[in-house]
Amino acid sequence: MIEYKRLVSYMHSYIGGVRDKNIGFAKIEVRGERLIFNISIRGMYAGASGTYGIYLLVDRKTNAEDKKSSFSLLKISEMNIYNGAGQCNVMVNPEDIVGSAYHYDDIEGMAIKADNQSYYAIFSLWNDGEIDVNKCSVLPKEHKKNMKVVKVVNPMSEIGVASVSLKSDDTEKQTSKITFNDEEQAAKSAFATTEKMSNIGVEEKKQAGKTVVQETKLKEKAEVISFPLKSELSDEEELIACENDTIQVEEKIVQQEQKKEEQSISQKNKYEHKSSLKNEQQTSRQNEIETNEIKEFEELFINANIINVFCDDDLYDCIEVTPQQIEKAIGADEIILGNSFLIHGYYNFKHILFGRVADNDRHTKYFIGVPGIYCNRERYMASMFGFVNFKKSHRSDYANPHFGYWYQEI
């Protein structure tokens, strides 16, 4: 039987793994076969209401480099925290805590944290040292002290692995055969292509000869022939006939040039018409995309209650929404997906703020606000996740004078 012992330990809040402030205490007493925990929490964020698990710190592991310690978390009970305050009493067996075979002397501290998030937690370490909150892990429900996990090897799995390796060898052989056949086929194809190109060269020469003959015949048909000089013509009639033929040929040349110019103008007009249609289509598509986005945002305001949140009108028409509603309106955007700060604010205060932005030079129309309490640590975390602006709120349902919203405009 353990002799009477009594201990009082202060509880500190941790935000994102960083120690923040003292928000309560725990009294621990051992009376015979009873280990009693009397826990009192005051000063948590007003919106961080809900059910929290109560854990004991066991199995210390200290990092040799930074001297920080991590622990295994043994769950013993739960407590409710409302409006930043909570109190409960827990009684267990000090020689076999909740049937886990852990002893009172194995306990080195306490932790209070929610099961659905680890961003905000409460820790107390009874001895000197620092806690590496991010490396503390919760023990399984049926875990026992010094329990070892034995890996059972199925001999049939080894046979399966051997058969897979044999299959992979056969596959490699088939692949090599296919590769060799492909190379042989490629060589034959290259030879055939070369021979074909040589034949094409001969054909081109023959075709060029035929083209010259055809052009000569066309010139003769079009009467494009060389005319004798005037000095070589003695007869006046022959001279007049020659001049008439020259005029006719010149008229044909002018007509051909006019046709070419008309064709080029027609092609130019067609090209300009197509380009103008393309620009009109791109503009209409862009306008359609912007219209759809605005339509998705505006649907959030349908049947929503407008809340009086801020003193000025820079941010107005404020409504409470969920991350799922914002994600549906914006799509797969980094503002929502993987944004731990936004999810943390939603679970602590049960809402995200959405509203309109007054006309400005930044061409923004809406904003997303994450509820929180202004402090340096919170400001650092908010800026890491894109919420660099903070605006105090006068909402009557949150009495903290530092309450407001970290927001970004979209």
C-alpha positions in Angstrom: 0.0 0.0 0.0 1.3 3.5 -1.0 1.7 6.0 1.9 -0.2 9.2 1.9 1.0 11.7 -0.8 -0.2 15.1 -2.0 0.9 17.2 -4.9 -0.3 20.4 -6.5 0.6 21.1 -10.2 -0.1 24.1 -12.4 -1.6 23.5 -15.8 -0.3 25.5 -18.9 -1.9 25.9 -22.3 0.1 25.0 -25.4 -0.8 26.6 -28.8 0.7 24.9 -31.8 3.2 23.2 -29.6 4.3 26.5 -27.9 3.8 27.1 -24.2 1.4 30.0 -23.5 0.0 30.7 -20.0 -1.1 29.2 -16.7 -4.8 28.4 -16.9 -5.5 26.2 -13.8 -4.1 23.6 -11.5 -4.5 19.9 -10.5 -4.4 18.5 -6.9 -3.2 14.9 -6.8 -3.7 12.8 -3.6 -2.9 9.2 -2.7 -5.1 7.8 0.1 -4.5 4.1 0.6 -5.9 2.4 -2.4 -7.3 5.6 -4.0 -5.5 8.0 -6.3 -7.6 11.2 -6.6 -7.2 13.9 -9.2 -9.0 17.3 -8.5 -8.7 19.4 -11.7 -9.7 23.0 -12.1 -9.4 24.9 -15.4 -9.9 28.7 -15.7 -9.1 31.1 -18.6 -9.2 29.0 -21.7 -10.4 30.7 -24.9 -14.1 31.4 -24.6 -14.9 29.5 -27.8 -12.9 26.4 -26.9 -15.8 24.6 -25.3 -16.4 20.9 -25.6 -15.3 17.5 -24.2 -11.6 17.0 -23.4 -9.7 13.8 -22.5 -7.6 13.6 -19.3 -4.3 11.8 -19.8 -1.3 10.9 -17.6 2.3 11.3 -18.9 4.3 8.0 -18.7 7.3 6.5 -20.5 9.5 9.6 -20.8 11.9 9.8 -23.8 14.4 12.6 -23.8 16.1 14.0 -26.9 19.9 14.3 -26.4 20.1 17.4 -28.7 17.5 19.8 -27.4 16.9 18.1 -24.0 13.1 18.1 -24.6 11.1 15.1 -23.4 8.2 13.3 -25.1 5.7 11.0 -23.3 3.1 8.4 -23.9 -0.4 9.6 -23.0 -2.5 7.2 -20.9 -6.2 8.2 -20.9 -8.0 7.9 -17.5 -11.2 10.0 -18.0 -12.9 13.0 -19.7 -14.1 16.4 -18.6 -16.3 19.1 -20.1 -15.1 22.7 -20.5 -17.6 25.5 -21.1 -16.9 29.2 -21.6 -13.2 28.7 -20.8 -13.8 26.9 -17.4 -14.1 23.3 -16.2 -13.7 21.2 -13.1 -13.8 17.5 -12.3 -12.7 14.8 -9.9 -11.2 11.4 -11.0 -10.4 8.5 -8.8 -8.3 5.4 -9.9 -6.2 2.6 -8.4 -2.6 4.0 -7.7 -1.0 0.5 -8.1 -2.9 -0.4 -11.4 -4.1 2.7 -13.1 -7.3 1.9 -15.2 -6.0 -1.7 -15.6 -2.9 -0.7 -17.5 -0.3 -2.0 -14.9 1.1 1.5 -14.6 2.0 2.5 -11.0 1.7 5.9 -9.3 5.5 6.3 -9.5 5.3 5.9 -13.3 3.4 9.2 -13.6 5.3 12.3 -14.5 2.6 14.8 -15.4 -0.9 15.3 -16.9 -2.4 16.4 -20.2 -5.8 17.6 -21.2 -6.6 17.6 -25.0 -9.4 17.0 -27.4 -9.5 13.9 -29.6 -10.3 15.8 -32.8 -7.5 18.3 -32.7 -4.0 18.8 -31.2 -3.4 22.5 -32.0 -4.6 23.6 -28.6 -3.8 21.4 -25.5 -3.0 21.7 -21.7 0.0 20.1 -20.1 1.6 19.9 -16.6 5.0 18.4 -15.9 5.7 17.5 -12.3 9.5 17.5 -12.6 11.9 19.8 -14.3 12.3 19.9 -18.1 10.5 20.9 -21.3 7.8 18.9 -23.1 7.9 18.3 -26.9 4.2 18.4 -27.3 4.2 17.4 -31.0 6.0 14.1 -30.2 3.6 12.9 -27.4 1.4 10.0 -28.6 -1.8 8.5 -27.1 -1.6 4.9 -26.0 -4.1 2.4 -27.3 -7.1 1.6 -25.1 -6.0 -1.9 -24.1 -2.3 -1.1 -23.7 -0.4 -2.6 -20.8 2.9 -1.4 -19.2 6.0 -3.0 -20.9 3.8 -4.5 -23.6 5.8 -5.6 -26.7 4.3 -5.9 -30.1 5.3 -9.3 -31.7 5.4 -9.5 -35.4 3.9 -12.8 -36.6 5.5 -13.9 -39.9 3.3 -16.1 -42.2 5.5 -18.6 -44.1 2.9 -18.6 -46.9 3.7 -14.9 -47.5 7.4 -15.8 -48.1 6.3 -18.4 -50.7 4.1 -15.7 -52.3 7.1 -13.3 -52.4 9.2 -16.0 -54.1 6.6 -16.7 -56.7 6.3 -12.9 -57.4 10.1 -12.7 -57.9 10.0 -15.6 -60.3 7.2 -14.0 -62.2 9.2 -10.7 -62.3 12.2 -12.7 -63.8 10.0 -14.1 -66.5 8.6 -10.7 -67.2 12.1 -9.3 -67.6 13.0 -12.0 -70.1 9.8 -11.4 -72.1 10.6 -7.7 -72.0 14.1 -8.2 -73.4 12.7 -10.4 -76.2 10.2 -7.7 -77.0 12.9 -5.0 -76.9 15.1 -7.1 -79.4 12.2 -7.6 -81.7 11.4 -3.9 -81.5 14.9 -2.9 -82.4 15.0 -5.3 -85.3 11.6 -4.0 -86.6 12.9 -0.4 -86.1 16.0 -1.2 -88.2 13.9 -2.7 -91.0 11.6 0.3 -90.9 14.6 2.8 -91.1 16.0 0.9 -94.1 12.6 0.9 -95.8 12.3 4.7 -95.1 15.7 5.4 -96.6 14.9 3.4 -99.7 11.6 5.2 -100.0 13.3 8.6 -99.7 15.7 7.7 -102.5 12.7 6.7 -104.7 11.0 9.9 -103.7 14.1 11.9 -104.9 14.0 10.2 -108.3 10.3 10.8 -108.6 10.8 14.5 -107.7 13.3 14.9 -110.5 11.0 13.3 -112.9 8.1 15.4 -111.6 10.3 18.6 -112.0 10.9 17.7 -115.6 7.3 17.2 -116.3 6.5 20.5 -114.6 8.9 22.4 -116.9 7.2 20.9 -119.9 3.8 21.7 -118.6 4.8 25.3 -117.8 6.1 25.7 -121.4 2.8 24.5 -122.8 0.9 26.8 -120.6 2.9 29.8 -121.6 2.3 28.9 -125.2 -1.4 28.6 -124.6 -1.5 32.0 -122.8 0.5 33.5 -125.7 3.2 34.7 -123.4 6.0 34.7 -126.0 8.9 36.9 -126.8 8.2 39.7 -129.3 10.7 41.0 -131.9 12.1 44.5 -131.6 10.4 47.4 -133.5 13.6 47.9 -135.5 13.4 44.4 -136.8 9.9 44.9 -138.3 9.7 46.5 -141.7 6.1 46.2 -142.4 3.8 48.8 -140.6 1.0 46.3 -140.3 3.2 43.7 -138.6 4.4 46.5 -136.2 0.7 47.4 -135.3 -0.2 43.8 -134.8 2.8 43.3 -132.6 1.9 46.3 -130.5 -1.7 45.1 -130.1 -0.5 41.7 -128.9 1.8 43.4 -126.4 -1.1 45.4 -125.0 -3.3 42.3 -124.6 -0.5 40.5 -122.7 0.0 43.6 -120.5 -3.8 43.6 -119.8 -3.7 39.9 -118.8 -0.9 40.6 -116.4 -2.7 43.5 -114.8 -5.9 41.3 -114.4 -3.8 38.5 -112.8 -2.3 41.0 -110.4 -5.7 42.4 -109.5 -7.0 38.9 -108.8 -4.1 38.1 -106.5 -4.6 41.4 -104.6 -8.3 40.7 -104.2 -7.5 37.2 -102.9 -5.0 38.5 -100.4 -7.5 41.1 -99.2 -10.2 38.5 -98.8 -7.9 36.2 -96.8 -6.8 39.1 -94.6 -10.5 39.9 -93.9 -11.2 36.3 -93.0 -8.2 36.1 -90.6 -9.3 39.4 -88.9 -12.8 38.1 -88.6 -11.7 34.8 -87.0 -9.3 36.6 -84.6 -12.1 39.0 -83.5 -14.5 36.0 -83.0 -11.8 34.2 -80.9 -11.2 37.3 -78.7 -15.0 37.7 -78.2 -15.3 34.0 -77.2 -12.3 34.3 -74.7 -13.9 37.5 -73.2 -17.3 35.8 -72.9 -15.7 32.7 -71.3 -13.8 34.8 -68.7 -16.9 36.8 -67.9 -18.8 33.5 -67.5 -16.2 32.1 -65.1 -16.2 35.3 -63.0 -20.0 35.3 -63.0 -20.1 31.7 -61.8 -17.7 32.5 -58.9 -19.7 35.5 -57.8 -22.9 33.4 -58.1 -21.3 30.8 -55.7 -20.3 33.5 -53.2 -23.7 35.2 -53.4 -25.5 31.9 -52.7 -23.9 31.8 -49.2 -25.9 34.9 -48.3 -29.3 33.3 -49.2 -31.3 32.6 -46.0 -28.3 33.5 -43.8 -28.6 35.8 -40.8 -26.6 39.0 -41.0 -24.6 39.6 -37.8 -23.4 43.0 -36.5 -19.7 42.2 -35.9 -17.6 45.4 -36.5 -18.0 49.1 -35.7 -17.2 50.4 -39.3 -18.4 49.4 -42.7 -15.1 48.3 -44.2 -16.3 44.7 -43.7 -20.0 44.3 -43.8 -22.9 41.8 -44.4 -21.1 39.3 -42.1 -22.5 35.8 -41.8 -21.4 32.6 -40.0 -20.4 29.7 -42.3 -18.6 26.3 -42.1 -15.3 25.4 -43.9 -17.3 23.1 -46.1 -19.5 26.0 -47.4 -16.4 28.1 -48.2 -14.7 25.2 -49.9 -17.8 24.6 -52.1 -17.9 28.3 -53.1 -14.2 28.6 -53.8 -13.3 25.1 -55.0 -10.1 23.2 -54.2 -8.2 26.2 -52.9 -5.3 26.4 -50.5 -7.3 28.8 -48.3 -9.3 25.8 -47.1 -7.5 22.6 -47.9 -4.8 21.9 -45.4 -5.1 25.3 -43.6 -4.7 24.2 -40.0 -5.2 27.7 -38.6 -8.7 28.0 -40.1 -9.8 24.5 -39.0 -8.4 25.3 -35.5 -10.4 28.5 -35.3 -13.6 26.7 -36.5 -13.3 23.9 -33.9 -12.7 26.4 -31.1 -15.4 28.9 -31.9 -17.8 26.8 -34.0 -17.9 29.2 -36.9 -16.0 31.0 -39.7 -16.9 34.5 -40.7 -17.7 35.5 -44.3 -18.8 38.8 -45.7 -18.4 41.6 -48.2 -15.5 44.2 -48.5 -16.1 47.8 -49.3 -15.0 49.2 -52.7 -11.2 49.5 -52.9 -8.3 49.6 -55.2 -7.4 46.0 -54.6 -10.4 44.8 -56.5 -11.5 42.5 -53.7 -15.2 41.8 -53.0 -15.3 39.3 -50.1 -13.4 38.3 -47.0 -12.9 35.2 -44.9 -12.4 35.7 -41.1 -11.1 33.2 -38.5 -12.2 34.0 -34.9 -9.5 34.3 -32.3 -7.8 36.2 -29.5 -5.2 38.8 -30.4 -1.7 38.0 -29.0 1.8 37.7 -30.5 1.8 33.9 -30.7 -1.6 33.9 -32.4 -0.5 36.7 -34.8 2.6 34.6 -35.8 0.5 31.5 -36.5 -2.1 33.4 -38.4 0.4 35.1 -40.7 2.0 31.6 -41.5 -1.4 30.5 -42.9 -2.2 33.7 -44.9 -4.4 35.6 -42.4 -2.2 38.7 -41.8 -5.0 41.1 -40.9 -6.8 41.4 -37.5 -10.0 43.3 -36.7 -11.5 43.6 -33.2 -15.1 42.7 -32.8 -17.8 44.1 -30.4 -19.9 40.9 -30.4 -21.8 40.6 -27.1 -21.6 36.8 -27.0 -17.7 36.9 -26.6 -16.8 38.9 -23.5 -13.0 38.9 -24.1 -11.8 42.5 -25.0 -9.1 41.0 -27.3 -11.6 38.9 -29.3 -11.7 39.6 -33.1 -11.1 38.0 -36.5 -8.0 37.2 -38.5 -9.0 37.8 -42.0 -7.9 37.8 -45.7 -9.7 39.4 -48.7 -10.5 37.5 -51.9 
